[in-house]
Amino acid sequence: MSELKPKTKRKGNQKKILCNSIFHIMPVVYIIFYSLYGHVYTLSESVKQGLESQGITVKVFQVPETLSEDILEKMHAPPKRDIPVITVEELSKADGFLFGIPTRFGTMPAQIKAFLDSTGQLWATGALAGKFVGTFFSTAAQSGGQETTAFTTITYFAHHGMNYVPLGFANANMFDTTEVIGGSPYGSGTVANGDGSRQVSQKEKDIASTQGENFGKIIQTFHKGSKILNGEASEPADKVQTIATETLSVEPPVVTEEKPKPAQESSRSVAIPADSDSPKKSSKCFCM
């Protein structure tokens, strides 16, 4: 990345520096999914939009297929999209992950499980510890595993020491009961019907975008905070010194010394209250 020079403005004799905040590398999030009929892929596009709105660099991958071409043909599965297939070695390069998971009997499909099972070497070296991760789903029905599927993945993330980020009820559409809407506090989702005939609705896309947005904010906050804690400047050291010097245009306040006044003896006598026969006011306690 070529270095951008900070823009300058002059006002009177004061010089103000307008710093560009793109001197540091943007955090990277991988969207990793399995999508047999396209529902999860459609959701992933909305998740990606939400991430990119927060300045996240997004890379989209699909997990390796475990079914043969003959089986896929009998299942009337459409051809695979031209999206790179993730490898275990690439996982250590990302700051966070959002896994798109279609459900199989309330749990993850074999394709996702096979991929997660192959991450043993990363677990042994702690390569994924501290990274952030989230999930989104597709099920045949509302009660088909929009929550239980998340449970089956959390054990993997916990063993790796990863930080699981749930969606919560961050989008108002999740409270809409006038129509079928996928998603849960664990992540956005869609309901595809048993035959896959229902497509992802606009409300479900909005929820998925919200998940990407919120996930991106957390990643950005952690990324910037880590750079501060590690003492990493977003500018070269000499440039930081120059900017820090030139931006200090406010003169320090003038402090005048004031001689302390000599202490004066008070001529007033202290009145000692006499005993009163009037009843004392009872104190009330509001700590109950």
Secondary structure, DSSP 4 states (H G I P E B T S, - for coil): -PPPPPEEEEETTEEEEE--S-SSPPPEEEEEE--SSSHHHHHHHHHHHHHHTTT-EEEEEEPPP-S-HHHHHHTTPPPPPS-PBP-GGGGGG-SEEEEEEE-BTTB--HHHHHHHHTTHHHHHHTTTTT-EEEEEEEESSTTSSTTHHHHHHHHHHHHHT-EE----S-SGGGG--SS----BTTB-EEE--TTS-PPPPHHHHHHHHHHHHHHHHHHHHHHHHHHHHTT--SS-HHHHHHHHHHT--SPPPP----PPPPP----PPPPPPPP--SPPPPP-----
